[in-house]
Structures are given as C-alpha cells and as structure tokens.
Amino acid sequence: MEKVFAYLRVSEPGQAKEGKDGLPRQEAAVKTYAKAHNLELAGTYREEGVSGTLADRPALARLMVDLEQNGHGVKIVLIERLDRLARDLMVQEAIIRDFQKQGFNLISTTEGPDLCSDDPTRKLIRQVMGAVAEYDKTMIVLKLKAARDRASIRLKKRCEGRKPYGETPEEQKVIQRIRAMRRTRRNNTPGMTLQEIADRLNGEGIKTKDGKTWTPVQVFNVVGKAKEIRP
C-alpha cells in the first residue's frame, strides 16, 4: 500500500468546521479516494482560513519540507480539488512546477491523478513561468519559517551564551555554499535537496556547531538563522 500526504485548505476560518468547502468534507473525500485506490494516508496538512494566494501558507510550507526530507518514502500528495491547492491558475501551475522539480506527484479526488502531466495546455502555461518567479522567493521564506517554528522548542533549550552557526568566517562560507547548492540554476535545473546538501557536507568532513554530522533539518535551521547573523 503506497503512502500519501493529504493537503486541505479553506479560505475562511468558519469553513474549518462546515460549509461548501469545509475541512470535514475535504477530509472525507480524500479518505474515501485513498481507501478506494489502496493508498495509505501518512499525514494530513490543514490550511485553515488561508486564501489561495502564496502570501501565508504555513501548512503548505511544512508539507514541502516534509516531502523533501522524505525518510518516510512519501512522494504523492492527495487533494480534494485543484482549487483547494489554489484558485489562481498561475499559482496552481507554480506549485505543480515545484512538485515536478522535486519528483513529487499530485492527485485530485475530482480531477484525477495526472495533475503533474505535461499536456500541451500545461506546457503553454509553463512557458510564462518567469511571471511567477516570486513564487520561488515566497516558498523559500515560508519553508524557512516552518523549519524555524519546528525547531523553536529546541532552540529555547540551548545553553545561555551559546553562539549560533555562522559566527566564524568558516561557518559563513558553509552557509553561502548551502545557499548556492539549494538555488535553482540558470538552466532551470533544480537545486540540491536538503538531504543531498547534508550528504555533501558530511562527505567533505564538515561538522555542525556541535561537531556532529548534518541532517536535512539542521541544514534548514542554519540557512534560516543565517540572515540574522552578520559576518
């Protein structure tokens, strides 16, 4: 049985409990679809009271971070309808493009399993993807925020006076390397995943602040805190 994640979204807080596009209805739809197609729901991400834009999508950011870490083997996201991903067509295509870059798939209980296909209509839209370059910037900010939020409890337990990563010139160089490895190249080749970056650093014998090996979460935490550090 293949594992999948589910993504649910409502644009108004009141819809979280009821209404035409309520979360209970969406959740029932994805569970019914998963059962009918022998899929196992490994996690559900709920966006409550969030519009279809990319201004503030914390659940989507957490979903993308978890997919990239991917020790669970999940590569498919199940939604109830495409407009639950986003109502704006260009925003939809921007998110689908991000899924394609990382090798993930998107299934809708209404539109079917081929949302990431390269049919002629979708190809035409993707030719103007330069107009949604802001998407990449927004998603980076959201992912970093999601990683920082997740690590907040551990950060609060840090010993008083402990210096964050990036204090030394050597650590600053590592941060710049991580950013470069993460960045999409000019020929639209996707940047390295969090796991690939961690493996590269470990293979070169580069240690974390604690002298330990790198993990995807540590890579994200370092990049997230880097902007607060002055070289």
Secondary structure as GFF3:
##gff-version 3
##sequence-region A 1 231
A	DSSP	beta_strand	2	9	.	.	.	ID=ss1
A	DSSP	three_ten_helix	13	16	.	.	.	ID=ss2
A	DSSP	alpha_helix	23	36	.	.	.	ID=ss3
A	DSSP	beta_strand	39	47	.	.	.	ID=ss4
A	DSSP	alpha_helix	58	69	.	.	.	ID=ss5
A	DSSP	beta_strand	76	79	.	.	.	ID=ss6
A	DSSP	alpha_helix	82	85	.	.	.	ID=ss7
A	DSSP	alpha_helix	89	102	.	.	.	ID=ss8
A	DSSP	beta_strand	105	108	.	.	.	ID=ss9
A	DSSP	alpha_helix	120	126	.	.	.	ID=ss10
A	DSSP	three_ten_helix	129	132	.	.	.	ID=ss11
A	DSSP	alpha_helix	133	156	.	.	.	ID=ss12
A	DSSP	alpha_helix	169	182	.	.	.	ID=ss13
A	DSSP	alpha_helix	194	203	.	.	.	ID=ss14
A	DSSP	alpha_helix	216	226	.	.	.	ID=ss15
###
